[in-house]
Structure formats: C-alpha cells, structure tokens
Amino acid sequence: MRDLKARKFCPIYILMGEESYYIDVISNYIENNVLLPEERDFNQTVVYGVDVSAVQVVDMAKRFPMMAEYQVVVVKEAQNIKDWEKLERYLDNPLKSTVLVICYKNGAIDARRKVIAKASSVGVVFNSEKLKDHAIPAFIEGYVKEKGATIDAKAKAMIADFIGSDLSRVTSEIDKVLISLPEDDKKVTPEIVEDKIGISKDYNVFELRNALVNRDAAKAFRIVKYIDNNPKTVSFYSFLPPLFSFFQNLMIAQFVKDRISTREVAMALGMKSEWGAKDYVKAMETINGVKTMQIIHQIRVADAKSKGVNNPNTSPGELLKELVSFILER
C-alpha cells in the first residue's frame, strides 16, 4: 500500500488467500487511484473469472493505454480460471503501462506453478491469510485509530467476540459506529457499541468469559438465563466459537515456562498487547491443563448436541447451562 500510494505500480498483482478483506482493500485502491476518473472509460477493465479465460486476460493486458500513462485490468473471482500457464509467457515481458490485478479468493494458486515465480519476479504476489481470533482486537484498535478515533478495551473485546474474524463485517460494523460519533468526542465505548451494533454490554460472551475466569457463578448463570430467555437478541451459537478460542489459547498458555508473566503469555499467543493475556494468567490460577482439555471437549460436545447429535430435546439454553456448570466445577 505504501508503494501504491507513492504511485510505484507493478505490471502484475496476484492477490490471493483465505482473507478476502485485504484482497478487496488493495484491488479497490488500485481501481480508484491509478487512473483519473476521466481516464477510466477507455483504460480500466474489470472482468470476472467465470466469464474469461487466461488467454483473454493476456489479450487485455497487451493493450496499450489511450491518452493515459496506464491501463488497469482487474480480474475478480479469478479462482474460476484454470489455465494459468497461459499467463506465463506474458510475464516474461509484461507491458509496463499495464497494471494487471488478479483477485483469487478462498484459496491460493499452487506456489509451485511457474506463474507464481514469474509474477514474483516482475510484480507482487500477496497471500492474504486469515487472522487468528486473538489478533482481531488489535486489528480493531488499529482500524479505529486509522480512522482518527479511539476505542475502549471492553468495546474492542465486545466487537471481536460478537462478530468474530470476518474482517469485512468487522470493519462494516465499526464504520457504522464511527459515523455516529460526534466530532468532539471520537471514542468508541461499550454503550455506543450496544446502541449501534446491538451487542448487550452486560450479556455478551466477553462478560461470560470474564465471569468464568473470575469464577463468578452468579454473574455467569445470570448471562446464561438472559441468553435462554432472549434467543432473538443473542444467540447461543455465537457464544461457542469465542469460548472455544479462549480455552484453545488457554491450552497453549498452560505450557508457557513463566505462566504468571503476562508478557510471556502474550508472546506465546502472538498478542501485541499484554492486556489480553491477563485473563489467561488469571484463569490458570484455578484451571489446570487437564481441566482445560476437558473443557475444550465439552465445548465440542455442546456444539454437536446443538446440531442434534445424540440430543433429542435439550435446548441451547440448557446446553450452555451444562457447559458453564462444568467449567465452574472444580
């Protein structure tokens, strides 16, 4: 992005991977900034992989720009193109006046293919990987900061736990919040998140996790009761993935040499901030490795039962109550 903003363009960009958000950010920037608006009618082509072949893409790339320095060719949903070897010869001597963008989502082109090696030598090959769940809060904080605002730690955790790792949805919801902020107070708080996104600041997975870590049974079962009584407001199914992720990370933390060090735990979990490691250090005071493994198993059992496996009639609320009881059990 720094090179693009400095107008240092490459003849080809292969943008691929499981995380579509970054692919869209880069390709959208190229579409909107390489050419002036009046140059795009004759010099910018956007096609979809289901409608073209690699040979046709090469033919487009070989065209010269008309009254402009560059022409831009963007191929979206390029995973539908199979004959990538047809692109290899073009990459031996690509036109410097063409900016060819290949958007290959939900996977990656085999790195052993010659087209990848050749594209790397003359342009950019970018593999957009899914962020780990524990990296989402840092992403949220960075995105909000980039937009000229700040975010409360609890608000950040609420968004991360409720929405998960779908970055496109995360940024969409944050944008909705940021638009509502007054010019003289650009801080995102739990109350604003509750109002604009619809996440309860008191009855959410962040608060349930906090109750479990602190062994606050009254608070934990109060949240469970709320979930059971308000299935349209908050879903049992949105709680399991964040809980699984937390205890999965806790399993890793159990093997850190200095388990009482938030710094060591944060490093082991790949966290940029020690703040997020505090819950893991606290949890390890009462939950050992064996219990952590048993909890992970029980979460998987609850997930299976919620989908009807070996479960004739237990409601999601009862399943969550059983799970919370097991976690709190010493």
C-alpha positions in Angstrom: 0.0 0.0 0.0 2.9 2.4 0.7 4.2 1.7 -2.9 0.7 2.2 -4.4 0.2 5.5 -2.5 3.7 6.6 -3.8 2.4 5.7 -7.3 5.0 2.9 -7.7 3.0 0.5 -9.7 3.9 -3.1 -10.8 2.8 -4.7 -14.1 1.0 -7.5 -12.1 -0.5 -8.1 -8.7 -1.7 -11.6 -7.8 -3.8 -11.2 -4.6 -4.9 -14.5 -3.2 -5.8 -16.2 0.0 -8.5 -17.0 2.5 -9.0 -13.5 3.9 -10.9 -11.6 1.2 -10.8 -8.3 3.1 -7.1 -7.4 2.3 -7.6 -8.5 -1.3 -10.5 -6.1 -1.6 -8.6 -3.2 0.1 -5.7 -3.5 -2.3 -7.7 -4.1 -5.5 -10.2 -1.3 -4.6 -7.3 1.1 -4.1 -5.9 0.3 -7.5 -9.3 0.7 -9.2 -9.9 4.1 -7.6 -6.4 5.7 -7.7 -4.2 4.6 -10.6 -6.3 6.4 -13.2 -8.1 9.7 -13.1 -11.9 9.4 -13.4 -11.9 10.8 -16.9 -9.3 8.1 -18.0 -11.2 5.1 -16.7 -13.7 4.7 -19.5 -11.1 3.7 -22.1 -8.3 2.4 -19.8 -9.9 0.4 -17.0 -11.4 -3.1 -17.4 -13.0 -5.1 -14.7 -13.9 -8.7 -15.5 -14.8 -11.9 -13.6 -13.1 -15.2 -13.7 -16.2 -17.1 -14.6 -16.5 -15.0 -17.8 -13.0 -15.1 -19.2 -10.0 -17.4 -19.8 -6.3 -16.7 -19.1 -5.8 -16.2 -22.8 -8.4 -13.4 -22.9 -6.8 -11.8 -19.8 -3.5 -11.8 -21.6 -5.0 -10.1 -24.6 -6.5 -7.4 -22.4 -3.1 -6.9 -20.7 -1.3 -6.5 -24.0 -3.4 -3.4 -25.0 -1.8 0.0 -24.7 -3.4 2.8 -22.8 -5.4 5.5 -24.6 -4.3 9.1 -23.7 -3.2 7.9 -20.2 0.0 6.6 -18.6 -1.5 3.3 -17.6 -4.3 0.9 -18.3 -5.8 -1.2 -15.4 -7.1 -4.7 -15.8 -8.8 -6.2 -12.8 -9.8 -9.9 -12.7 -12.2 -10.6 -9.8 -13.1 -14.1 -8.6 -10.1 -15.3 -10.5 -10.3 -18.7 -8.8 -12.7 -19.7 -11.6 -9.8 -19.5 -14.1 -8.0 -22.8 -14.6 -5.4 -22.3 -17.4 -2.9 -20.2 -15.5 0.0 -21.4 -17.5 -1.3 -19.2 -20.4 -0.2 -16.2 -18.4 3.4 -17.4 -18.1 4.7 -16.2 -21.5 3.2 -12.7 -21.0 5.1 -12.4 -17.7 8.4 -12.9 -19.5 7.9 -9.4 -20.8 4.9 -7.7 -19.4 3.8 -4.2 -20.5 4.9 -1.6 -18.0 1.9 0.5 -19.0 -0.5 -2.2 -17.8 -1.4 -2.8 -14.2 -2.9 -6.3 -14.1 -4.7 -7.3 -10.9 -5.6 -11.0 -10.3 -8.0 -11.4 -7.3 -8.0 -15.1 -6.3 -10.2 -15.6 -3.2 -10.9 -18.5 -0.8 -7.6 -20.2 -1.5 -4.3 -19.8 -3.3 -2.7 -20.7 -6.6 -0.2 -23.5 -6.1 3.1 -21.9 -5.2 4.9 -24.5 -7.3 3.4 -23.1 -10.5 5.8 -21.2 -12.7 3.2 -18.4 -13.0 3.8 -17.6 -9.2 7.6 -17.4 -9.6 7.4 -15.3 -12.7 4.8 -12.9 -11.1 7.0 -12.6 -8.0 10.0 -11.6 -10.2 8.2 -8.8 -12.0 5.4 -7.8 -9.6 3.6 -8.6 -6.4 2.3 -11.9 -5.1 0.3 -11.3 -1.9 -1.1 -14.2 0.2 -3.9 -12.8 2.4 -4.1 -15.1 5.4 -7.0 -15.3 7.9 -6.2 -13.5 11.2 -6.2 -15.6 14.3 -9.0 -14.9 16.7 -6.6 -13.4 19.3 -5.4 -10.9 16.7 -8.8 -9.4 16.0 -8.8 -6.9 18.9 -5.5 -5.5 17.7 -6.9 -5.2 14.2 -10.0 -3.4 15.5 -7.8 -1.0 17.5 -5.6 -0.3 14.5 -8.6 0.2 12.2 -10.3 2.6 14.6 -7.0 4.6 15.1 -6.6 4.8 11.3 -10.0 6.4 11.2 -8.9 9.1 13.7 -10.8 7.6 16.7 -10.1 5.5 19.9 -11.8 2.5 21.3 -12.4 1.3 24.9 -10.8 -2.0 25.7 -14.1 -3.6 26.6 -15.8 -2.2 23.5 -13.0 -3.7 21.4 -13.4 -7.1 23.1 -17.2 -7.0 22.6 -16.9 -6.4 18.9 -14.2 -9.1 18.5 -16.2 -11.7 20.4 -19.5 -11.0 18.9 -18.6 -10.6 15.2 -15.5 -12.9 15.1 -12.8 -13.0 12.4 -14.9 -11.8 9.4 -12.9 -8.6 8.8 -15.3 -7.2 6.1 -18.2 -7.4 8.6 -16.0 -6.2 11.5 -15.0 -3.0 9.5 -18.5 -2.5 8.3 -19.9 -2.5 11.8 -17.1 -0.2 13.1 -17.8 2.2 10.2 -21.4 2.3 11.3 -20.3 3.2 14.8 -17.8 5.8 13.8 -20.3 7.7 11.6 -22.4 8.1 14.8 -19.7 9.7 16.9 -19.7 13.4 17.5 -16.8 15.4 16.1 -15.6 16.5 19.5 -15.6 13.0 21.1 -14.2 10.3 18.8 -14.1 7.4 21.4 -16.0 4.1 21.0 -17.4 2.9 24.3 -19.3 -0.2 25.3 -22.5 1.9 25.5 -22.1 3.1 21.9 -21.4 -0.5 20.7 -24.5 -1.7 22.5 -26.6 1.1 20.9 -25.2 1.0 17.3 -24.3 -2.7 16.8 -26.9 -4.3 19.2 -24.4 -6.1 21.4 -25.5 -6.0 25.1 -22.7 -4.6 27.2 -23.8 -6.8 30.1 -24.9 -10.0 28.4 -22.3 -11.0 25.9 -19.5 -13.6 25.5 -16.9 -11.1 26.8 -18.8 -10.8 30.1 -19.5 -14.5 30.3 -15.8 -15.3 29.8 -14.9 -12.7 32.5 -17.3 -14.3 34.9 -15.9 -17.8 34.2 -12.3 -16.5 34.6 -13.2 -14.9 37.9 -15.4 -17.8 39.0 -18.4 -15.5 39.4 -21.1 -18.2 39.2 -24.0 -15.8 39.9 -23.0 -13.5 37.0 -22.3 -16.4 34.7 -25.7 -18.0 35.2 -27.4 -14.6 35.0 -26.0 -14.3 31.5 -27.0 -17.9 30.6 -30.5 -17.1 31.7 -30.6 -14.0 29.6 -29.4 -15.9 26.6 -32.0 -18.6 27.1 -34.8 -16.0 27.5 -33.8 -13.8 24.6 -32.9 -16.2 21.7 -33.7 -13.5 19.1 -31.5 -10.9 20.8 -28.4 -13.0 21.5 -27.6 -16.5 20.1 -26.2 -19.5 21.8 -24.4 -20.3 18.6 -22.5 -17.0 18.7 -21.0 -17.9 22.1 -19.4 -21.2 21.3 -16.6 -20.2 18.9 -15.2 -17.4 21.1 -15.3 -19.7 24.2 -13.6 -22.5 22.2 -11.0 -20.0 21.0 -10.3 -18.8 24.6 -9.8 -22.3 26.0 -7.8 -23.3 23.0 -5.4 -20.4 23.7 -5.5 -21.3 27.4 -4.2 -24.7 26.5 -1.2 -23.1 24.8 -0.7 -20.8 27.8 -0.6 -23.8 30.1 2.8 -24.8 28.5 4.4 -21.3 28.8 7.5 -21.5 31.1 6.6 -18.5 33.1 2.9 -18.8 33.3 2.4 -15.9 35.7 4.1 -13.4 33.3 1.5 -11.6 31.1 4.4 -10.7 28.8 5.5 -14.4 28.3 1.9 -15.5 27.8 1.2 -12.7 25.3 4.3 -13.6 23.3 3.3 -17.3 23.2 -0.2 -16.4 21.9 1.1 -13.9 19.4 -0.6 -10.9 21.1 0.7 -7.4 20.6 -0.5 -6.3 24.0 -0.2 -7.8 27.4 -3.7 -6.6 28.3 -5.3 -9.5 26.6 -3.1 -12.0 28.4 -4.3 -11.1 31.9 -7.4 -13.3 31.6 -5.3 -16.3 30.7 -3.0 -15.8 33.6 -6.0 -15.3 35.9 -7.7 -18.4 34.5 -4.6 -20.6 35.1 -4.8 -19.9 38.8 -7.8 -22.2 39.1 -7.9 -24.2 35.8 -5.0 -26.6 35.0 -4.1 -28.3 31.7 -6.2 -31.4 32.2 -9.3 -29.4 33.1 -8.6 -27.1 30.1 -8.6 -30.1 27.8 -11.8 -31.4 29.3 -13.5 -28.0 28.8 -12.5 -28.0 25.1 -14.0 -31.5 24.8 -17.2 -30.3 26.5 -17.5 -27.3 24.2 -17.2 -29.7 21.2 -19.9 -31.9 22.7 -22.2 -28.9 23.3 -21.7 -27.9 19.7 -22.5 -31.3 18.4 -25.6 -31.6 20.6 -26.8 -28.2 19.5 -26.8 -29.6 16.0 -28.9 -32.6 17.0 -26.1 -35.2 17.6 -27.2 -37.5 20.4 -29.6 -34.9 21.6 -33.3 -35.5 21.3 -34.6 -32.4 23.1 -32.1 -30.4 25.2 -32.5 -26.7 24.4 -29.5 -24.4 23.6 -30.0 -22.6 26.9 -29.8 -25.9 28.8 -26.7 -26.9 26.9 -25.0 -23.6 27.8 -26.0 -24.0 31.4 -24.5 -27.5 31.5 -21.3 -26.2 29.8 -20.9 -23.3 32.3 -21.6 -25.6 35.2 -18.8 -27.9 34.0 -16.3 -25.1 33.5 -17.0 -23.7 37.0 -16.8 -27.2 38.6 -13.5 -27.7 40.5 
